[in-house]
Amino acid sequence: MASSEDIVSLGDRSSFNAAGIFLLALATVAAGWFFIDGLDALLLAWQTPEYSHGPLIPVLSALMFLRELKQYPPQDGPVPDRWPGVAVIALAFLFGAVGKLSQVDDIVAYAMIVWVAGIILITMGWSRGRHFWPSVLHLVYMLPLPGVLYYKVSTGLQMISSEIGVGILKLLSVPVFLEGNIIDLGVMRLHVAEACSGLRYLFPIMSFSYIFAVLYQGPKWHKAVLLLAAVPITVFMNSVRIATAGIIANVYGIEWLEGFTHFFEGWVIFIICIVLLFGLARLMLLFHPGRPRLADALDLDTSGLLAQASRIRLVRPSAAMVAAAGLGLAALAAWQMVPENRSIPAQRSAFAMFPTQLGDWQQRGPEERLTPDVARTLGADDYRQVTMTHDAATPPVGLFMAFYNDQSKGGVHSPEICLPASGWEIAKLERVDIAPRLGTEGSFPLNRAIIQKGEARMMVFYWFQQGERRVAWDFAAKFYLLADGIRTGQTDGGIVRLTTMMNAGESEDAAEARLLDMTRAVIDPLPRFIPQ
């Protein structure tokens, strides 16, 4: 007698299983509807150069899945271990609900991958389905990195690429100097923009190296090397591109760079990186017993994939599949009960109304406006940048504030990222609680940094304002954003940054006292402009 796990029997395993197909389709449609915000986030991310390879990832993952499926012929009889997949499906909907409640669509996109893993486990059972993790994990490469992580990785790669590129130029006797990620060639200065960080090539090359490692039949440590090699290969090639751009600008002039950039930043870099990856695999095989050819070490057999795809008609109806469809429909129904606008829009005054007199500090000159490129990168809904003066003997203090109505689609950029990009080096950075020194109740955590450019030194205070919270750590700010989004739907917030030049020989205590005085003056009117 058949197990109760397979609730409908439609005969031979080769027959078309209409009930099973219907349940699978119902579960998929319900999940797709629930995860629609994640799909929208993917489509938006795929329009950017860094993730333009995204549409290929599901196709490649499907081909990997069909290739692996050949190792597991259709099963006779009921599948007894489907219920772990139901647990994974439930986890996916829970994860997706967190993303929808917090209005962070990227989390919803991540939850879709968990759902895919769960539906495979339900369809094939735990004992078989767990072996398909490589094709499911590969789907991660279609997803955008969380914004705060993206900018940290991007900045790190910019700095590494800049340093290696400048090193190559020096080896070629090209006079060059590096300030942050600004390359000074004497006659001109080149800024290593975000497009030069290498991320444009890194994500698709990492995807390729992942597939390459899966198909590679050599030792596991070979696979690990091939997988990890994507990052150094991409950074090195990007450094070569930067060095080549420096040579062209130095010899022919900066006007030649535009055509070179469009030519060299596309398929040329990608193809060279792939060739280097193949070369690395061939080199490792030279030290492998028997010295097999690279063609023999790669499993490139694609025969019978259509036949494997046709096995979808054999999906059996089961209690677990009914549960998967039921969970999807229940999640949709529950979501309809959540109010669309749970948060109350922040009532605030525009920064244009911010006082020009703060205690003994007076605004010097008009408000300073950012360049269009910088303002676009900042992405703030409102900002204010001014210089405040005390007296002729006291160095001025720069005051910058930015406010975001909705941080769930981007939000605040940490000065840890912006300052090095403008040529300043962070010599010292620490998180401190200044509440005791201000004489305020509770805590007042902020970041205190010493930055320098050549002989010039500057002290910086900055903190993130999330409702009533002052947060120093950018990852913590994102966590509170997530928590507040789930709890109240509130996703607004801002950042406050104070800067002051340090005179030659001036102590840190003296500069800090200046910033503390300005902080004390700023926090009184601030709640009108960044609601707490």
Beta strands, then each sheet from edge to edge (+ up, - down):
strand 1: 177-179
strand 2: 182-184
strand 3: 189-191
strand 4: 357-358
strand 5: 361-364
strand 6: 382-389
strand 7: 397-404
strand 8: 425-433
strand 9: 445-453
strand 10: 456-466
strand 11: 469-471
strand 12: 493-502
sheet 1: 1+ 2- 3+
sheet 2: 4+ 5- 6+ 7- 12+ 10- 9+ 8-
sheet 3: 4+ 5- 6+ 7- 12+ 10- 11+
end
